[in-house]
Amino acid sequence: MPQFNIQQEYKSLFEIDANIHRFVRNLELLAFINPLNIAQERKQFFREKFNYEPQFKYRKVKFNPYKLHRLFYSQRLERIEDETIKSLYKDIIYTYSGLVQCIETIAEPNSKFYFNSLRFFGTPTEKMVENARFILHFDEDDLDNEKFEPRLTTAEAEAFFKNYRRQYNFDFAIKTSSAMSASAMVSNNDRSLILKKNHKFSQHDLNVLAHHEIGVHLVTTFNAVEQPLHIFSNGFPNNVETQEGLAVMSEYMSGSLTMTRLKELAYRVIATDSLIKGYSFADTFDLIHNQYKMDQNRAFNITLRIHRGGGFTKDALYLSGLKKVYDNYQNNQSLDEIFLGKCSLEYREVVSHMKKLGIAQPAKHRSLSFDHCLNKDSRVEFVLNHLK
């Protein structure tokens, strides 16, 4: 059925979807949660011999949160006749309202952002912490190998990605930023890959980022553009766990997932668990650096990711997301629905229902790493098969 006819048949749904998109299209949590003064505070933290609580600064919020909440809850969902779709959009409104609460409380006193983060992203379960501790029993990879040597500049990384993107039939901008805790990230709104300025990359880093950021995050970004409804771009509830799980699974499928990387994801769970237990920035750093013997720069980066904004629990979801996606793959369950955009496993049946109704279209772009499994690391395979 032509898209115009679909929009006429589901007129109320498309109006509500367009309204919500207008409210949230410029709201990207990562754009607000990354501190603006990481380099200065890192120097101060090391200068003070790790006994300093960094004072991070953040972008100012330039929208009216109260007005947004009011607009969300003014949507007349009763006009959506399909009960499954109506229930989805009710969940979406609750989710996006929670996102706004997260953004408006970044760095506010009394741990407001932390509690909003708990509501939005959840907290590590006992099983997740047990899985992390299980992974940490394994040795890291031999980082003396030349491919692990961080000697490539941001400019060289940019050249690598310009060449790599030719494998995909979509185009995206490549930008740089100093206000980042990660070495690279995707901006869904700008449809761009952002690289950290003055960062040193290894060739292995670039391979991982190519499959993680481009092969999943940008593939789902550009698949979402092809969908009639904006929800595929703005994101389904709990899409972060699924999308990050897919992205790490892409690393595994491409043969780029290492024990070092799995241990990094495990450390993030341990660090998030320390946050839940009331650890300060310095305490979490001490746990990762002194007790687990991680070098100080990596320990700082993990601690920063967890404590930014006042306590950010998102990073615990990478490992649980990987476990869920890996189990689906091993059970020969199709992942097609969750590649249509920023979808989540919990709503896979809803997406299938939307495809039957004609309000979701098959994916235009596919992740190349999922064509064949190239993993040859028996330790990685063993770990993934034994996570609870």
C-alpha positions as CSV (number, residue, x, y, z in Angstrom):
1,M,0.0,0.0,0.0
2,P,1.4,3.5,-0.9
3,Q,2.7,5.5,2.1
4,F,0.1,8.3,1.5
5,N,-2.8,5.8,1.8
6,I,-1.2,4.3,5.0
7,Q,-1.0,7.7,6.5
8,Q,-4.7,8.4,5.7
9,E,-5.7,5.0,7.1
10,Y,-3.8,5.6,10.3
11,K,-4.2,9.4,10.4
12,S,-4.4,9.7,14.2
13,L,-1.3,7.5,14.7
14,F,0.8,9.5,12.2
15,E,-0.3,12.8,13.8
16,I,0.7,11.7,17.3
17,D,4.0,10.2,16.0
18,A,4.8,13.5,14.2
19,N,3.9,15.5,17.4
20,I,6.2,13.4,19.6
21,H,9.0,13.7,17.0
22,R,8.7,17.4,17.0
23,F,9.1,17.4,20.8
24,V,12.1,15.1,21.0
25,R,14.0,15.3,17.7
26,N,16.8,17.5,19.2
27,L,17.0,15.6,22.5
28,E,20.1,13.4,22.5
29,L,21.1,12.5,26.0
30,L,24.8,11.9,25.1
31,A,25.0,15.4,23.7
32,F,24.2,16.7,27.2
33,I,25.9,14.1,29.5
34,N,29.4,14.4,28.1
35,P,31.4,16.9,30.3
36,L,32.9,19.9,28.6
37,N,36.1,20.0,30.7
38,I,37.3,16.4,30.8
39,A,40.9,17.2,30.0
40,Q,41.3,19.8,32.8
41,E,39.6,17.7,35.4
42,R,41.6,14.6,34.5
43,K,44.9,16.6,35.0
44,Q,43.6,17.9,38.4
45,F,42.6,14.4,39.5
46,F,46.0,13.0,38.7
47,R,47.8,16.0,40.2
48,E,45.9,15.5,43.5
49,K,47.0,11.8,43.6
50,F,43.5,10.5,42.9
51,N,42.0,12.2,46.0
52,Y,39.9,14.8,44.2
53,E,36.3,14.8,43.2
54,P,36.2,16.2,39.6
55,Q,33.9,19.2,39.0
56,F,32.6,18.5,35.6
57,K,30.7,21.1,33.5
58,Y,27.9,20.4,31.1
59,R,26.0,21.9,28.3
60,K,23.1,24.1,29.4
61,V,19.6,22.9,28.8
62,K,17.9,25.3,26.4
63,F,14.4,23.9,26.4
64,N,11.4,24.0,28.8
65,P,11.2,20.6,30.4
66,Y,7.8,21.3,32.1
67,K,6.3,22.3,28.7
68,L,7.6,19.1,27.1
69,H,6.1,16.9,29.8
70,R,2.8,18.7,29.4
71,L,2.9,18.2,25.6
72,F,3.7,14.5,26.0
73,Y,0.7,13.8,28.2
74,S,-1.7,15.9,26.1
75,Q,-1.5,13.4,23.2
76,R,-4.9,11.8,22.7
77,L,-3.8,8.2,22.5
78,E,-7.4,7.0,22.6
79,R,-7.7,8.0,18.9
80,I,-5.3,5.2,18.0
81,E,-7.6,2.3,17.3
82,D,-5.1,-0.6,17.3
83,E,-4.6,-1.6,20.9
84,T,-1.0,-2.9,20.3
85,I,0.1,0.3,18.8
86,K,-1.8,2.4,21.4
87,S,0.0,0.5,24.2
88,L,3.4,1.0,22.4
89,Y,2.9,4.8,22.2
90,K,1.8,4.9,25.9
91,D,5.1,3.3,26.8
92,I,6.9,5.7,24.4
93,I,5.5,8.7,26.2
94,Y,6.5,7.4,29.6
95,T,10.0,6.6,28.3
96,Y,10.5,10.0,26.6
97,S,9.3,11.8,29.7
98,G,11.9,9.9,31.7
99,L,14.5,11.0,29.1
100,V,13.6,14.6,29.6
101,Q,13.9,14.2,33.4
102,C,17.4,12.8,32.9
103,I,18.5,15.7,30.8
104,E,17.0,18.4,32.9
105,T,18.7,17.1,36.1
106,I,22.3,16.5,34.9
107,A,24.7,17.7,37.6
108,E,21.9,18.9,39.8
109,P,22.4,18.5,43.6
110,N,20.7,15.7,45.7
111,S,21.5,13.0,43.1
112,K,18.5,13.9,41.0
113,F,20.1,12.8,37.8
114,Y,21.3,9.5,39.4
115,F,17.8,8.6,40.5
116,N,16.4,9.5,37.1
117,S,19.1,7.4,35.4
118,L,18.1,4.5,37.6
119,R,14.5,4.8,36.4
120,F,15.5,5.2,32.8
121,F,18.4,2.6,32.5
122,G,17.9,0.5,35.5
123,T,20.5,-0.9,37.8
124,P,22.8,-4.0,37.5
125,T,21.1,-7.1,38.8
126,E,22.9,-9.7,40.9
127,K,23.2,-11.9,37.8
128,M,24.8,-9.1,35.8
129,V,27.4,-8.5,38.5
130,E,28.1,-12.3,38.7
131,N,28.6,-12.4,34.9
132,A,31.1,-9.5,35.2
133,R,33.1,-11.2,38.0
134,F,33.1,-14.4,35.9
135,I,34.7,-12.5,33.0
136,L,37.3,-10.8,35.2
137,H,38.8,-14.2,36.0
138,F,40.2,-14.5,32.5
139,D,43.5,-12.9,31.4
140,E,43.5,-10.0,28.9
141,D,44.9,-10.4,25.4
142,D,48.5,-9.9,24.5
143,L,48.5,-6.2,24.0
144,D,52.1,-6.2,22.7
145,N,50.7,-7.2,19.3
146,E,51.3,-4.4,16.8
147,K,47.6,-4.2,16.0
148,F,46.8,-3.2,19.6
149,E,49.4,-0.4,19.6
150,P,47.6,3.0,20.0
151,R,49.7,5.0,17.5
152,L,47.1,6.3,15.0
153,T,46.0,9.9,15.2
154,T,42.4,11.2,15.0
155,A,43.2,12.4,11.5
156,E,44.4,8.9,10.5
157,A,41.2,7.5,12.1
158,E,39.1,9.9,10.1
159,A,40.8,8.8,6.8
160,F,40.2,5.1,7.8
161,F,36.5,5.7,8.3
162,K,36.1,7.8,5.1
163,N,37.5,4.7,3.2
164,Y,35.4,2.2,5.3
165,R,32.1,3.9,4.6
166,R,32.4,3.1,0.9
167,Q,31.2,-0.4,1.9
168,Y,27.8,1.0,2.8
169,N,25.3,2.7,0.5
170,F,24.6,5.6,2.8
171,D,26.7,8.7,3.5
172,F,27.5,10.2,6.9
173,A,29.5,13.1,8.2
174,I,32.7,12.5,10.2
175,K,33.3,15.1,12.9
176,T,35.7,15.5,15.9
177,S,35.1,16.7,19.5
178,S,37.1,17.1,22.7
179,A,34.0,16.9,24.9
180,M,33.7,13.1,24.8
181,S,34.4,10.3,27.3
182,A,34.4,7.6,24.5
183,S,36.9,7.5,21.7
184,A,34.0,7.6,19.1
185,M,30.2,7.9,19.1
186,V,27.3,8.2,16.6
187,S,25.0,11.2,16.6
188,N,21.7,9.9,15.6
189,N,20.3,13.4,15.0
190,D,23.2,14.6,12.8
191,R,23.6,11.2,11.2
192,S,27.3,11.5,11.9
193,L,30.3,9.7,13.4
194,I,32.1,11.8,16.0
195,L,35.8,11.0,16.9
196,K,37.6,12.2,20.0
197,K,40.2,14.9,19.3
198,N,43.8,14.2,20.2
199,H,43.1,10.5,20.9
200,K,45.4,7.7,19.9
201,F,43.8,4.7,18.2
202,S,45.1,1.3,17.5
203,Q,44.3,-0.5,14.2
204,H,42.2,-2.9,16.3
205,D,40.3,0.1,17.8
206,L,39.4,1.2,14.3
207,N,38.2,-2.3,13.3
208,V,36.0,-2.5,16.4
209,L,34.6,1.0,15.9
210,A,33.8,0.3,12.3
211,H,31.6,-2.7,13.1
212,H,30.2,-1.2,16.3
213,E,29.5,2.4,15.3
214,I,29.0,2.1,11.5
215,G,27.9,-1.5,11.2
216,V,25.1,-1.2,13.8
217,H,24.5,2.3,15.1
218,L,24.6,4.1,11.7
219,V,22.9,1.1,9.9
220,T,20.0,1.4,12.3
221,T,20.0,5.2,12.0
222,F,19.7,5.1,8.2
223,N,17.2,2.2,8.3
224,A,15.1,4.3,10.6
225,V,15.1,7.1,8.1
226,E,13.3,4.8,5.6
227,Q,10.4,4.0,8.0
228,P,7.1,5.9,7.8
229,L,7.0,6.5,11.6
230,H,9.5,8.6,13.5
231,I,9.5,6.3,16.5
232,F,12.1,4.1,14.6
233,S,14.5,7.1,14.7
234,N,13.7,8.4,18.1
235,G,13.8,5.0,19.7
236,F,11.6,2.3,21.3
237,P,11.6,1.9,25.0
238,N,14.7,0.1,26.3
239,N,16.4,0.3,22.9
240,V,19.8,1.2,24.4
241,E,20.3,-2.3,25.8
242,T,19.4,-3.9,22.5
243,Q,21.3,-1.5,20.3
244,E,24.5,-1.7,22.3
245,G,24.1,-5.5,22.5
246,L,23.8,-5.6,18.7
247,A,26.8,-3.4,18.4
248,V,29.0,-5.6,20.5
249,M,27.6,-8.6,18.8
250,S,28.8,-7.1,15.6
251,E,32.3,-7.0,17.0
252,Y,31.9,-10.7,17.8
253,M,30.6,-11.6,14.4
254,S,33.5,-9.7,12.7
255,G,36.1,-11.5,14.7
256,S,37.0,-8.3,16.6
257,L,35.7,-9.1,20.0
258,T,38.5,-9.8,22.5
259,M,38.8,-10.8,26.1
260,T,40.2,-7.3,26.8
261,R,37.0,-5.8,25.4
262,L,34.8,-8.2,27.3
263,K,36.7,-7.3,30.5
264,E,36.2,-3.6,29.8
265,L,32.4,-4.3,29.6
266,A,32.6,-6.2,32.8
267,Y,34.5,-3.4,34.6
268,R,31.7,-1.0,33.6
269,V,29.2,-3.3,35.3
270,I,31.5,-3.4,38.4
271,A,31.9,0.4,38.4
272,T,28.1,0.9,38.0
273,D,27.6,-1.5,40.9
274,S,30.0,0.6,43.0
275,L,28.0,3.7,42.1
276,I,24.8,1.9,43.4
277,K,26.7,1.2,46.6
278,G,27.4,4.9,47.2
279,Y,31.0,5.0,46.0
280,S,32.4,8.5,45.1
281,F,34.4,9.1,41.9
282,A,37.7,8.6,43.7
283,D,36.4,5.4,45.4
284,T,35.3,3.8,42.1
285,F,38.6,4.8,40.5
286,D,40.4,3.2,43.5
287,L,38.4,0.0,43.0
288,I,39.2,-0.3,39.3
289,H,42.8,1.0,39.4
290,N,44.2,-0.4,42.7
291,Q,42.1,-3.5,43.4
292,Y,41.6,-4.7,39.8
293,K,45.0,-3.3,38.7
294,M,43.8,-1.4,35.6
295,D,46.1,1.3,34.3
296,Q,45.2,4.8,35.5
297,N,44.0,6.2,32.2
298,R,41.6,3.4,31.4
299,A,40.4,3.4,35.0
300,F,39.7,7.1,34.8
301,N,37.8,6.7,31.6
302,I,35.5,4.0,33.0
303,T,35.0,5.9,36.2
304,L,34.1,9.0,34.2
305,R,31.6,7.1,32.1
306,I,29.8,5.9,35.2
307,H,29.9,9.1,37.4
308,R,29.2,11.7,34.7
309,G,26.1,13.8,35.3
310,G,25.9,12.6,38.9
311,G,25.7,8.9,38.2
312,F,25.0,7.3,34.8
313,T,23.9,3.6,34.9
314,K,23.7,3.1,31.1
315,D,27.1,1.4,30.8
316,A,25.9,-1.7,32.7
317,L,23.6,-2.5,29.7
318,Y,26.3,-3.4,27.2
319,L,27.0,-6.8,28.7
320,S,23.4,-7.7,29.4
321,G,22.4,-6.6,25.9
322,L,25.2,-8.7,24.3
323,K,24.0,-11.7,26.3
324,K,20.4,-11.3,25.1
325,V,21.4,-10.7,21.4
326,Y,23.9,-13.6,21.5
327,D,21.3,-16.0,22.9
328,N,18.8,-15.0,20.2
329,Y,21.5,-15.6,17.5
330,Q,22.4,-19.0,19.0
331,N,18.7,-20.0,19.0
332,N,18.4,-19.0,15.3
333,Q,15.9,-16.2,16.1
334,S,15.8,-13.5,13.5
335,L,17.3,-10.2,14.3
336,D,15.7,-8.5,11.3
337,E,13.1,-6.5,13.3
338,I,15.6,-4.9,15.6
339,F,17.7,-3.6,12.7
340,L,14.8,-1.5,11.3
341,G,15.8,1.4,13.5
342,K,16.3,2.0,17.2
343,C,14.3,-1.0,18.2
344,S,14.4,-3.2,21.2
345,L,14.1,-7.0,21.7
346,E,11.1,-6.5,24.1
347,Y,9.1,-4.9,21.3
348,R,10.1,-7.3,18.4
349,E,6.6,-8.7,18.2
350,V,5.1,-5.2,18.1
351,V,7.5,-4.4,15.2
352,S,6.3,-7.6,13.4
353,H,2.7,-6.5,13.9
354,M,3.6,-3.0,12.5
355,K,5.1,-4.7,9.4
356,K,1.9,-6.7,8.8
357,L,-0.1,-3.5,9.0
358,G,2.2,-1.8,6.5
359,I,3.4,0.9,8.9
360,A,6.9,-0.6,9.1
361,Q,9.1,-1.4,6.1
362,P,11.8,-4.0,5.6
363,A,15.3,-2.8,6.3
364,K,17.1,-1.1,3.4
365,H,20.6,-1.5,4.9
366,R,22.2,-4.5,6.5
367,S,25.1,-4.9,8.9
368,L,27.9,-6.6,6.9
369,S,29.4,-8.3,9.9
370,F,26.2,-10.4,10.4
371,D,26.7,-12.2,7.0
372,H,29.2,-14.6,8.5
373,C,30.6,-15.4,12.0
374,L,34.4,-14.7,11.9
375,N,35.1,-15.2,15.6
376,K,38.0,-17.5,16.1
377,D,38.7,-16.8,19.8
378,S,37.7,-19.9,21.8
379,R,37.9,-18.0,25.1
380,V,35.4,-15.4,23.9
381,E,33.1,-18.2,22.7
382,F,33.4,-20.0,26.0
383,V,32.6,-16.9,28.0
384,L,29.5,-16.0,25.9
385,N,28.2,-19.5,26.2
386,H,28.5,-19.5,30.0
387,L,27.0,-16.1,30.9
388,K,23.9,-16.5,33.0
